[in-house]
Amino acid sequence: MATIHATTMTPTKLELLTDWLPKQPWYAGGGAPELHKGGGFRLDDPEGEVGIEIQVVVDSAGPEPVAYLAPMGYRGAPIEGAPAEALVGTSEHGVLGTRWIYDGAHDPVVTAQLLALLRGEAEPQHQSQSDTPDPTVTVHGTGGGTDLRYNRVLRPEEGTPTSAHVVAGWTWPDGTAERGVFFSLAPQ
């Protein structure tokens, strides 16, 4: 089980995502985002090397807030051969030192654990408490496959995919809670 350290990160995850998010092709905003933590959960790396956080950030800069899915892998060293756009940034962790923070879609450990979650072989963990399962994250459907789909712009649950999928929640800046599909497997 991953240990959540009560410490600082400089720059913070929200600061790194504020710079990284507008460069993504799925970014729906028109200018600089104004990000707030909206929710998420964690997964454990069986090897204990990579921190895995599935974070939701809410951008309130536009006329309507937009929720984005930002899965991240925190590493003690760069991923060899990873494309430059995969790196969200580096941060100084108060306990662990320099962390290379990658977009989870480009991190093989994050991807493997998300697939394990969809197969029922990994248990979602609370985002900010050590050794605490998060029962609000639910997996629906079954199936193999490795074509993982990320819903980068989150919408309240509208219909149900026919393939295996992960449903979790987030909170808008006004405190309203929502749930929606975070990840799914492409139908075979």
Buried (B, 14 or more C-beta within 10 A) or exposed (E): EBEBEEEEBEBEBBBBBBEBBBEBEEBBBEEEBBBBBBBBBBBBBEEEEBBBBBBBBBBBBEEEBBBBBBBBBBBEEEBEEBEEEBBBBBBEBEEBEEBBBBBBBBBEBBBBBBBBBBBEEBBBBBBEEEEEEBEBBEBBBEBEBEEBBBBBBBEEEEEEBEBBBBBBBBBBEEEEEBBBBBBBBEEE
